[in-house]
């Protein structure tokens, strides 16, 4: 990895809305990377932040945060994203262990760099589905760093609110072979109909032996936590109002939907993994993370 991405990089895909949240998560991964007790390392993350004028002044190291871990956004919330990265890294690598799955699909891939930073076994193919503008920004930044993926990587420009299955299969995805799917920080931005369509499409394209991980929020009323320090500090410090980006409809039971189709599922709080790893967020009063769940699913072989 050499150089630094040039400031003239097109930022159309990440300049606002949900696209801007991809930069928030990248900044969190950069902070996590440079912690002395790092849970996950992504040395590309800070380059995304520095390449986007919308992020001017955002920290990429905890030392740049005056209150350090006491800062609700760049301390606790960033650590949450670091923990989530590690847990989902582990899930993917378990799924592709020697003799395991060889097709990986990142749904709403954003600025995910797993194709570049994880050690994949031979024969893996990673399909990254996201809007064209987001993928173009990532391509320009990583190209400026002369970054090389560690396995085959196939960008798939598509909007997950529409019928994206054809774009994926046209890109070389084989529904007859087992696959592993990841929807990280995605579903709560989608309308309910789009989430249901996504889950049904994953099921339809997955043969026995496939796996999936995704994140959901179980809050019955998101506005119950509108004064949570995580939400208020994110809005005040960097102008992102997450509650205006989340879809407010009552969420479907996607874990139950997969379960009714022959998948075994397990649902976990992030705090379980905080205790497992010995670092990460723990429950607080007025906690915007209270309803967050990480779901892991496996489709049984016929």
C-alpha positions as CSV (number, residue, x, y, z in Angstrom):
1,X,0.0,0.0,0.0
2,X,1.6,3.3,-1.1
3,X,0.6,6.9,-1.3
4,X,-2.5,8.7,-0.2
5,X,-5.7,9.0,-2.2
6,X,-5.9,12.3,-4.0
7,X,-8.5,14.9,-2.8
8,X,-10.0,15.1,-6.3
9,X,-11.5,11.7,-5.9
10,X,-15.2,11.7,-6.8
11,X,-17.2,11.5,-3.6
12,X,-20.7,11.5,-5.2
13,X,-21.6,8.1,-3.7
14,X,-20.6,9.0,-0.2
15,X,-21.3,12.7,0.1
16,X,-24.6,12.4,2.1
17,X,-27.3,10.3,3.5
18,X,-26.6,6.6,4.0
19,X,-23.4,7.0,1.9
20,X,-22.0,9.3,4.6
21,X,-22.5,6.6,7.2
22,X,-20.0,4.4,5.3
23,X,-17.4,7.1,6.0
24,X,-18.4,7.2,9.7
25,X,-17.8,3.4,9.9
26,X,-14.5,3.8,8.1
27,X,-13.4,6.4,10.6
28,X,-14.4,4.1,13.4
29,X,-12.4,1.3,11.8
30,X,-9.4,3.6,11.5
31,X,-9.6,4.5,15.2
32,X,-9.9,0.8,16.0
33,X,-6.9,-0.1,13.9
34,X,-4.6,2.2,15.9
35,X,-5.8,1.1,19.3
36,X,-3.2,-0.7,21.5
37,X,-5.9,-3.4,22.1
38,X,-7.3,-3.4,18.5
39,X,-10.0,-6.0,17.7
40,X,-9.7,-5.5,13.9
41,X,-7.2,-3.8,11.7
42,X,-8.0,-1.9,8.5
43,X,-5.2,0.3,7.3
44,X,-7.2,1.4,4.3
45,X,-10.0,2.9,6.3
46,X,-8.3,6.3,7.1
47,X,-7.6,6.9,3.4
48,X,-11.4,6.8,2.7
49,X,-11.9,9.5,5.4
50,X,-9.1,11.7,4.1
51,X,-10.3,11.4,0.5
52,X,-13.7,12.8,1.2
53,X,-14.1,16.6,1.9
54,X,-17.3,15.8,3.9
55,X,-15.0,14.2,6.6
56,X,-12.5,17.0,6.9
57,X,-11.5,17.2,10.6
58,X,-12.9,13.7,11.5
59,X,-10.5,11.8,13.7
60,X,-8.8,8.6,12.5
61,X,-7.0,7.9,15.8
62,X,-8.3,8.0,19.3
63,X,-5.5,10.4,20.3
64,X,-7.3,13.0,18.1
65,X,-10.4,12.8,20.2
66,X,-10.2,15.3,23.2
67,X,-12.4,13.1,25.5
68,X,-11.0,9.8,24.2
69,X,-13.2,6.8,25.0
70,X,-15.5,9.1,27.0
71,X,-16.7,10.6,23.7
72,X,-20.0,8.9,22.9
73,X,-19.3,9.0,19.1
74,X,-15.6,8.4,18.6
75,X,-15.2,6.4,21.8
76,X,-18.2,4.1,22.6
77,X,-19.9,4.1,19.1
78,X,-16.6,3.7,17.3
79,X,-15.7,0.8,19.5
80,X,-19.0,-0.8,18.7
81,X,-18.1,-0.7,15.0
82,X,-14.7,-2.1,15.7
83,X,-16.3,-5.0,17.6
84,X,-18.8,-5.6,14.9
85,X,-16.0,-5.7,12.3
86,X,-14.1,-8.3,14.3
87,X,-17.2,-10.5,14.9
88,X,-18.2,-10.5,11.3
89,X,-14.6,-11.1,10.1
90,X,-14.5,-14.2,12.3
91,X,-17.9,-15.4,10.9
92,X,-16.7,-15.0,7.3
93,X,-13.4,-16.8,7.9
94,X,-15.1,-19.6,9.7
95,X,-17.5,-20.0,6.7
96,X,-14.7,-20.3,4.2
97,X,-12.4,-22.5,6.2
98,X,-10.5,-25.1,4.2
99,X,-13.2,-27.2,2.5
100,X,-15.9,-24.5,3.2
101,X,-17.8,-22.0,1.1
102,X,-16.0,-20.2,-1.7
103,X,-18.6,-17.6,-2.7
104,X,-18.9,-14.5,-0.4
105,X,-21.6,-11.9,-1.1
106,X,-21.3,-8.5,0.7
107,X,-24.7,-6.8,0.6
108,X,-24.4,-3.1,0.8
109,X,-20.6,-3.5,0.8
110,X,-20.0,0.2,1.4
111,X,-16.3,0.8,2.1
112,X,-15.7,-2.8,3.2
113,X,-12.1,-3.8,2.5
114,X,-12.3,-7.5,3.6
115,X,-11.2,-8.6,0.1
116,X,-7.9,-6.7,0.7
117,X,-7.2,-7.3,4.4
118,X,-8.3,-10.8,5.3
119,X,-6.4,-14.0,4.4
120,X,-8.8,-16.0,2.2
121,X,-8.2,-19.6,1.2
122,X,-7.6,-20.3,-2.5
123,X,-10.6,-20.2,-4.8
124,X,-12.7,-17.6,-2.9
125,X,-14.7,-15.0,-4.8
126,X,-16.0,-11.9,-3.1
127,X,-19.0,-10.2,-4.7
128,X,-19.5,-6.6,-3.5
129,X,-23.0,-5.2,-4.1
130,X,-23.6,-1.5,-3.6
131,X,-24.6,1.6,-5.5
132,X,-22.3,2.5,-8.4
133,X,-21.2,5.8,-6.8
134,X,-20.1,4.1,-3.6
135,X,-18.1,1.4,-5.5
136,X,-16.5,4.0,-7.7
137,X,-15.3,6.1,-4.7
138,X,-13.8,2.9,-3.2
139,X,-12.2,1.9,-6.5
140,X,-10.6,5.4,-6.8
141,X,-9.2,5.5,-3.3
142,X,-7.9,1.9,-3.3
143,X,-6.5,2.4,-6.8
144,X,-4.6,5.4,-5.6
145,X,-3.0,3.2,-2.9
146,X,-2.1,0.5,-5.4
147,X,-4.1,-1.9,-3.2
148,X,-4.3,-5.5,-4.4
149,X,-7.1,-7.8,-3.2
150,X,-6.1,-11.1,-1.6
151,X,-8.7,-13.1,-3.5
152,X,-10.9,-12.6,-6.5
153,X,-13.1,-9.5,-6.1
154,X,-16.2,-8.7,-8.2
155,X,-17.9,-5.3,-7.7
156,X,-21.6,-5.5,-8.6
157,X,-23.2,-2.1,-9.0
158,X,-26.9,-2.5,-8.0
159,X,-29.5,-0.9,-5.7
160,X,-30.6,-3.3,-3.0
161,X,-34.0,-1.7,-3.0
162,X,-34.6,-3.1,-6.5
163,X,-34.2,-6.5,-8.1
164,X,-30.5,-7.1,-7.8
165,X,-30.3,-10.9,-8.2
166,X,-29.9,-10.7,-12.0
167,X,-26.9,-8.3,-11.6
168,X,-25.3,-10.8,-9.1
169,X,-25.8,-13.9,-11.3
170,X,-24.6,-12.0,-14.4
171,X,-21.4,-11.2,-12.5
172,X,-20.7,-14.9,-12.1
173,X,-22.4,-15.9,-8.9
174,X,-23.5,-19.5,-9.0
175,X,-26.7,-20.3,-7.0
176,X,-25.9,-24.0,-7.2
177,X,-22.8,-23.6,-5.1
178,X,-22.9,-22.8,-1.3
179,X,-22.5,-19.2,-0.5
180,X,-22.0,-16.9,2.5
181,X,-23.8,-13.6,2.8
182,X,-23.2,-10.6,4.9
183,X,-25.5,-7.6,5.5
184,X,-23.6,-5.4,7.9
185,X,-25.3,-2.2,9.0
186,X,-27.8,-2.4,6.2
187,X,-31.2,-3.7,6.9
188,X,-32.5,-0.9,9.2
189,X,-32.0,1.6,6.3
190,X,-34.2,-0.4,4.0
191,X,-38.0,-0.2,3.6
192,X,-39.7,-3.3,5.1
193,X,-40.6,-4.5,1.6
194,X,-37.0,-4.2,0.5
195,X,-35.7,-6.1,3.5
196,X,-38.2,-8.9,3.0
197,X,-37.3,-9.1,-0.7
198,X,-33.6,-9.2,0.2
199,X,-34.1,-12.1,2.7
200,X,-36.3,-14.0,0.2
201,X,-33.7,-13.5,-2.6
202,X,-30.9,-14.7,-0.4
203,X,-32.9,-17.8,0.4
204,X,-33.7,-18.4,-3.2
205,X,-30.1,-18.0,-4.3
206,X,-28.7,-20.2,-1.5
207,X,-28.2,-23.9,-1.7
208,X,-27.7,-26.1,1.3
209,X,-24.5,-25.4,3.2
210,X,-24.9,-21.6,2.8
211,X,-24.6,-19.1,5.7
212,X,-25.7,-15.6,6.4
213,X,-25.0,-12.9,9.0
214,X,-26.9,-9.7,9.4
215,X,-27.7,-6.9,11.8
216,X,-31.2,-5.8,12.9
217,X,-32.7,-3.5,15.5
218,X,-35.6,-4.8,17.6
219,X,-36.6,-1.4,19.0
220,X,-40.4,-1.0,18.8
221,X,-40.0,2.8,18.7
222,X,-36.6,4.2,17.6
223,X,-37.6,7.6,18.9
224,X,-37.6,6.2,22.4
225,X,-33.8,6.7,22.3
226,X,-33.7,10.0,20.3
227,X,-31.9,11.6,23.2
228,X,-29.3,8.8,23.5
229,X,-25.7,10.1,23.6
230,X,-24.9,8.0,20.5
231,X,-27.6,9.7,18.4
232,X,-27.2,13.2,19.7
233,X,-23.4,13.2,19.5
234,X,-23.4,11.8,16.0
235,X,-25.7,14.6,14.9
236,X,-23.9,17.4,16.8
237,X,-20.4,16.4,15.9
238,X,-20.6,15.3,12.3
239,X,-24.2,16.3,11.2
240,X,-25.5,12.7,10.6
241,X,-29.0,12.3,12.0
242,X,-29.2,8.5,12.1
243,X,-32.9,8.5,13.1
244,X,-33.8,10.3,9.9
245,X,-31.9,7.7,7.9
246,X,-33.4,4.6,9.6
247,X,-36.6,3.3,8.2
248,X,-39.3,3.8,10.8
249,X,-41.7,1.0,9.9
250,X,-42.1,-1.9,12.3
251,X,-39.3,-4.3,11.3
252,X,-40.1,-7.8,9.9
253,X,-38.8,-10.9,11.7
254,X,-36.1,-11.8,9.2
255,X,-34.5,-14.4,11.4
256,X,-37.9,-16.1,11.8
257,X,-38.5,-15.9,8.0
258,X,-35.2,-17.7,7.4
259,X,-36.0,-20.2,10.1
260,X,-39.3,-21.1,8.4
261,X,-37.3,-21.8,5.2
262,X,-35.0,-24.4,6.7
263,X,-32.2,-22.2,8.1
264,X,-31.0,-22.5,11.7
265,X,-30.6,-19.1,13.3
266,X,-29.0,-17.7,16.4
267,X,-29.6,-14.1,17.6
268,X,-27.1,-12.3,19.8
269,X,-26.6,-8.9,21.5
270,X,-23.4,-7.1,20.8
271,X,-22.7,-7.1,24.5
272,X,-22.2,-10.9,24.4
273,X,-19.2,-10.4,22.2
274,X,-17.9,-7.5,24.3
275,X,-17.7,-9.9,27.2
276,X,-16.2,-12.6,25.0
277,X,-13.4,-10.4,23.7
278,X,-13.0,-8.4,26.9
279,X,-13.5,-5.0,25.2
280,X,-16.3,-3.1,23.5
281,X,-19.5,-1.4,24.6
282,X,-21.6,-2.6,27.6
283,X,-25.2,-1.6,28.3
284,X,-26.0,1.9,29.5
285,X,-29.0,3.9,30.4
286,X,-30.9,5.4,27.5
287,X,-28.9,3.1,25.2
288,X,-29.4,3.3,21.4
289,X,-27.6,-0.1,21.1
290,X,-30.2,-1.8,23.4
291,X,-32.2,-3.2,20.4
292,X,-29.3,-4.1,18.2
293,X,-29.0,-7.8,17.4
294,X,-26.5,-9.8,15.3
295,X,-28.1,-12.8,13.6
296,X,-26.2,-15.8,12.2
297,X,-28.0,-18.3,10.0
298,X,-27.1,-21.6,8.3
299,X,-29.1,-23.3,5.6
300,X,-29.3,-27.1,6.1
301,X,-28.1,-29.4,3.4
302,X,-30.9,-31.3,1.7
